[in-house]
Amino acid sequence: MIKEGIIIKGIGGFYYVDVDKTIYECRARGLFRNVNITPLVGDFAKIEIISEEKLEGHVVEIMDRSVELMRPHVANVDQVIITMSVMNPNPNFILLDKLIVLSESHHLEPIICFNKVDLDLTDYIHEIKNIYKSAGYKVVVTSVDLMQGIAELKEVMKDHINVFAGPSGVGKSSLTNQLKPGLELKVGEVSEKIGRGKHTTRHSELIELDFGGFVLDTPGFTSLDLSTIELDELKNLFREFNQVTQLCKFADCKHINEPGCGIKKQVENSTISKMRYESYLYIYNELSQRKERY
């Protein structure tokens, strides 16, 4: 008997396939080696049932992938919940903007989540939230301790295959535990010495959400590799630039030193965030230096 499901975990050559909330333990047929395909977490797959009693089977076909990420090596994710804490640790905006660029380059929808808002005693959140909302991104503000923003986060993640991204210690596991009661993912402590959280996740696993969709519990998404992004492509991965790029004097304007640059004019007028523009320059220079080296 052939059934269709989604691979939620892969460990030691075994693939665990969710078929209508029933999990089958499967090996992959040797034919995948012949065509150089490795089943991935997130793959939609056809399995041949060996034993209904033992819930065992073979993966016999991998359906076409909409997305394949390399780090982590998973398939069919369509939405990234980029998470930063408002405090403890303080938000790393260069990393945040790199994660947005990475998401955009893979055609994934970036959702920005600012967590630990209960620690914000100066109302800093309104300033940083407005920067990213004005840039064209959905922003959710959360606090696990106050249960603030959890319902909104659920609504945003509903019916998507989601992955959390962001540095350790910002509350990704704590948020996931609120999304899936009883899951009790191990929560990383924030190291006082280095101000970063300890890594808590060791392998990739899809977790089905009761309200619809999945969340990927995975390490490594912050291991950024932007090397595949072309310099000329980078400007297109900043949404607010695309809204006003027609104001530039030259069609191929890189928004660096060109005369008549509409983007730089918008930065001067505070229509575009200076912080976001500086992130663009930082990433552009980093990519440029890397291209020169290699």
C-alpha positions as CSV (number, residue, x, y, z in Angstrom):
1,M,0.0,0.0,0.0
2,I,1.3,3.5,-1.0
3,K,0.6,6.5,1.2
4,E,1.7,10.2,1.1
5,G,3.0,12.2,4.0
6,I,5.7,14.6,5.1
7,I,9.1,13.7,6.5
8,I,9.3,15.2,10.0
9,K,12.6,13.8,11.2
10,G,15.6,11.9,9.9
11,I,18.1,10.1,12.2
12,G,20.6,7.4,11.4
13,G,19.2,6.4,8.1
14,F,15.6,6.3,9.4
15,Y,13.0,8.7,8.2
16,Y,9.9,9.4,10.2
17,V,6.9,10.2,7.9
18,D,3.7,11.9,9.2
19,V,0.7,10.5,7.3
20,D,-2.5,12.1,8.6
21,K,-1.0,12.3,12.1
22,T,0.3,8.7,12.1
23,I,4.1,8.4,12.1
24,Y,5.8,5.7,10.1
25,E,9.4,4.7,10.6
26,C,10.9,4.3,7.1
27,R,14.1,3.4,5.3
28,A,14.8,5.0,1.9
29,R,14.8,2.8,-1.2
30,G,18.3,2.4,-2.8
31,L,17.0,4.0,-5.9
32,F,17.6,7.5,-4.4
33,R,21.3,6.9,-4.3
34,N,21.2,6.1,-8.0
35,V,19.7,9.5,-8.8
36,N,21.7,11.4,-6.1
37,I,18.7,12.3,-4.0
38,T,18.7,12.3,-0.2
39,P,15.3,12.6,1.5
40,L,15.1,15.7,3.7
41,V,13.1,16.9,6.6
42,G,10.2,18.8,5.1
43,D,10.0,16.6,2.0
44,F,6.6,15.5,0.8
45,A,7.0,11.8,0.1
46,K,5.3,8.6,-1.0
47,I,5.9,5.6,1.3
48,E,5.2,1.9,0.8
49,I,3.8,0.4,4.0
50,I,5.6,-2.7,5.2
51,S,3.7,-3.2,8.5
52,E,0.7,-1.3,9.7
53,E,1.1,-3.0,13.1
54,K,4.7,-1.8,13.6
55,L,4.1,1.4,11.5
56,E,7.1,0.7,9.2
57,G,7.6,1.4,5.6
58,H,9.9,2.5,2.8
59,V,10.3,5.9,1.2
60,V,9.7,5.3,-2.5
61,E,9.3,8.8,-4.0
62,I,10.2,12.3,-3.1
63,M,7.8,14.9,-4.5
64,D,9.1,18.1,-6.2
65,R,10.6,20.6,-3.7
66,S,9.5,24.3,-3.7
67,V,12.6,25.2,-1.6
68,E,15.8,23.4,-0.5
69,L,17.9,25.1,2.2
70,M,21.4,23.9,2.7
71,R,22.1,25.0,6.3
72,P,20.0,23.5,7.8
73,H,19.5,21.0,4.9
74,V,15.7,20.9,4.8
75,A,13.0,21.3,2.2
76,N,9.7,23.2,1.6
77,V,10.0,25.8,4.3
78,D,8.0,28.8,3.2
79,Q,8.2,31.2,6.1
80,V,11.0,32.3,8.5
81,I,10.3,33.7,11.9
82,I,13.4,35.9,12.5
83,T,13.6,36.4,16.2
84,M,15.5,39.0,18.2
85,S,15.0,39.8,21.9
86,V,14.5,43.5,22.8
87,M,17.0,43.0,25.6
88,N,19.2,40.2,27.1
89,P,20.7,39.9,24.6
90,N,20.3,43.2,22.8
91,P,19.2,43.0,19.2
92,N,21.9,42.4,16.6
93,F,20.5,44.5,13.6
94,I,23.2,43.5,11.2
95,L,22.4,39.8,11.8
96,L,18.7,40.6,11.6
97,D,19.1,42.3,8.2
98,K,21.4,39.5,7.0
99,L,18.7,36.9,7.9
100,I,16.1,39.0,6.0
101,V,18.4,39.1,3.0
102,L,18.9,35.4,3.2
103,S,15.2,34.7,3.5
104,E,14.4,37.0,0.5
105,S,17.0,35.4,-1.6
106,H,15.4,32.0,-1.0
107,H,11.9,33.4,-1.7
108,L,10.9,32.8,1.9
109,E,8.6,35.2,3.7
110,P,10.4,36.8,6.6
111,I,8.4,37.5,9.7
112,I,10.2,39.6,12.3
113,C,9.5,38.7,16.0
114,F,10.8,40.9,18.8
115,N,10.7,38.9,21.9
116,K,11.1,39.6,25.7
117,V,9.2,42.9,25.4
118,D,8.5,42.6,29.1
119,L,12.2,43.6,29.6
120,D,11.8,46.8,27.6
121,L,11.5,49.6,30.2
122,T,12.2,52.5,27.8
123,D,9.6,51.7,25.0
124,Y,12.5,51.0,22.6
125,I,10.3,48.5,20.9
126,H,8.2,51.1,19.2
127,E,11.2,52.7,17.4
128,I,12.6,49.4,16.1
129,K,9.2,48.0,15.2
130,N,8.4,51.0,13.1
131,I,11.7,50.7,11.2
132,Y,10.8,47.2,10.0
133,K,7.1,47.8,9.4
134,S,8.0,50.9,7.3
135,A,10.3,48.7,5.3
136,G,7.4,46.4,4.4
137,Y,7.7,43.5,6.9
138,K,5.3,41.9,9.2
139,V,6.4,42.5,12.8
140,V,5.2,40.6,15.9
141,V,6.0,41.7,19.4
142,T,6.0,38.9,22.0
143,S,6.6,38.1,25.7
144,V,6.4,34.5,26.9
145,D,6.2,35.7,30.5
146,L,3.3,38.0,29.8
147,M,1.8,35.8,27.1
148,Q,1.8,38.8,24.9
149,G,1.6,38.4,21.1
150,I,1.4,34.6,21.2
151,A,-2.1,34.6,19.6
152,E,-0.9,36.9,16.8
153,L,2.2,34.8,16.2
154,K,0.0,31.7,15.9
155,E,-2.2,33.4,13.3
156,V,0.9,34.4,11.3
157,M,2.4,30.9,11.4
158,K,-0.9,29.0,10.7
159,D,-0.8,26.7,7.7
160,H,2.8,27.4,6.9
161,I,6.0,25.4,7.2
162,N,7.9,27.7,9.5
163,V,11.5,27.9,10.7
164,F,12.7,30.1,13.6
165,A,16.0,31.9,13.0
166,G,18.0,34.2,15.2
167,P,20.8,34.0,17.8
168,S,20.7,31.8,20.8
169,G,19.2,33.1,23.9
170,V,16.4,35.2,22.3
171,G,13.6,32.8,23.3
172,K,13.0,30.7,20.2
173,S,12.5,27.5,22.2
174,S,10.4,29.2,24.7
175,L,8.1,30.6,22.0
176,T,7.9,27.2,20.3
177,N,6.9,25.7,23.7
178,Q,4.0,28.2,23.8
179,L,2.9,27.2,20.2
180,K,2.9,23.5,21.1
181,P,1.8,22.9,24.7
182,G,3.5,19.9,26.2
183,L,6.4,20.0,23.8
184,E,8.9,21.3,26.5
185,L,11.8,21.9,24.2
186,K,15.0,22.5,26.2
187,V,15.5,26.2,26.8
188,G,19.0,27.6,26.5
189,E,20.3,29.8,29.3
190,V,21.9,33.1,28.4
191,S,25.6,33.0,29.4
192,E,26.5,36.0,31.5
193,K,30.1,35.8,30.4
194,I,29.5,36.2,26.6
195,G,25.9,37.4,26.6
196,R,24.8,34.7,24.2
197,G,22.6,31.7,24.7
198,K,23.8,28.1,24.7
199,H,22.7,26.0,21.7
200,T,20.0,23.6,22.7
201,T,18.9,21.9,19.4
202,R,20.9,19.1,17.8
203,H,18.9,17.9,14.8
204,S,16.2,19.1,12.5
205,E,12.6,18.0,13.2
206,L,9.3,19.2,12.0
207,I,6.7,19.8,14.7
208,E,3.1,19.8,13.7
209,L,1.1,22.7,15.2
210,D,-2.4,22.1,16.5
211,F,-3.7,25.3,14.9
212,G,-2.3,24.3,11.4
213,G,1.1,24.0,9.8
214,F,4.5,23.0,11.1
215,V,7.5,24.6,12.8
216,L,11.0,23.3,12.2
217,D,13.0,22.8,15.3
218,T,16.5,23.1,14.0
219,P,20.1,24.3,14.7
220,G,22.3,26.3,12.4
221,F,20.1,28.7,10.5
222,T,22.2,31.6,11.8
223,S,25.2,30.0,10.0
224,L,24.8,32.5,7.2
225,D,26.0,31.9,3.8
226,L,25.4,34.9,1.5
227,S,28.0,33.9,-1.0
228,T,25.4,32.9,-3.6
229,I,24.0,36.4,-3.7
230,E,25.3,38.6,-6.5
231,L,26.3,42.2,-5.7
232,D,23.8,43.6,-8.2
233,E,21.0,41.4,-6.6
234,L,21.5,42.7,-3.1
235,K,19.7,46.0,-3.5
236,N,16.6,44.1,-4.7
237,L,16.5,42.2,-1.4
238,F,15.7,45.4,0.6
239,R,12.0,45.9,0.1
240,E,11.9,49.6,0.9
241,F,14.5,50.2,-1.9
242,N,12.2,48.7,-4.4
243,Q,9.4,51.1,-3.5
244,V,11.5,54.2,-4.6
245,T,14.2,52.9,-6.9
246,Q,12.6,54.6,-9.8
247,L,13.7,57.9,-8.3
248,C,17.4,57.1,-9.0
249,K,19.0,59.0,-11.9
250,F,20.5,55.8,-13.3
251,A,18.7,52.5,-13.8
252,D,21.7,50.5,-12.6
253,C,22.3,52.6,-9.5
254,K,23.9,50.6,-6.7
255,H,22.9,53.2,-4.1
256,I,26.5,53.6,-3.0
257,N,28.4,56.6,-4.6
258,E,26.3,57.3,-7.7
259,P,25.0,60.9,-8.3
260,G,21.2,61.4,-8.2
261,C,20.6,58.3,-6.1
262,G,17.0,58.4,-4.9
263,I,17.6,55.9,-2.1
264,K,20.3,58.1,-0.5
265,K,17.9,61.0,-0.8
266,Q,15.2,59.0,1.0
267,V,17.7,58.2,3.7
268,E,18.5,61.9,4.1
269,N,14.7,62.6,4.4
270,S,14.3,59.8,6.9
271,T,11.8,58.1,4.6
272,I,14.2,55.1,4.6
273,S,15.9,54.1,7.9
274,K,19.5,55.1,8.1
275,M,20.1,52.0,10.1
276,R,18.8,49.8,7.3
277,Y,20.8,51.6,4.7
278,E,23.9,51.2,6.8
279,S,23.2,47.5,7.0
280,Y,22.9,47.4,3.2
281,L,26.4,49.1,2.9
282,Y,27.8,46.7,5.4
283,I,26.5,43.6,3.6
284,Y,27.5,45.0,0.2
285,N,31.1,45.7,1.4
286,E,31.3,42.2,2.9
287,L,30.1,40.5,-0.3
288,S,32.3,42.7,-2.4
289,Q,35.4,41.8,-0.4
290,R,34.5,38.1,-0.5
291,K,34.0,38.2,-4.3
292,E,37.4,39.9,-4.7
293,R,39.1,37.1,-2.6
294,Y,37.6,34.2,-4.4
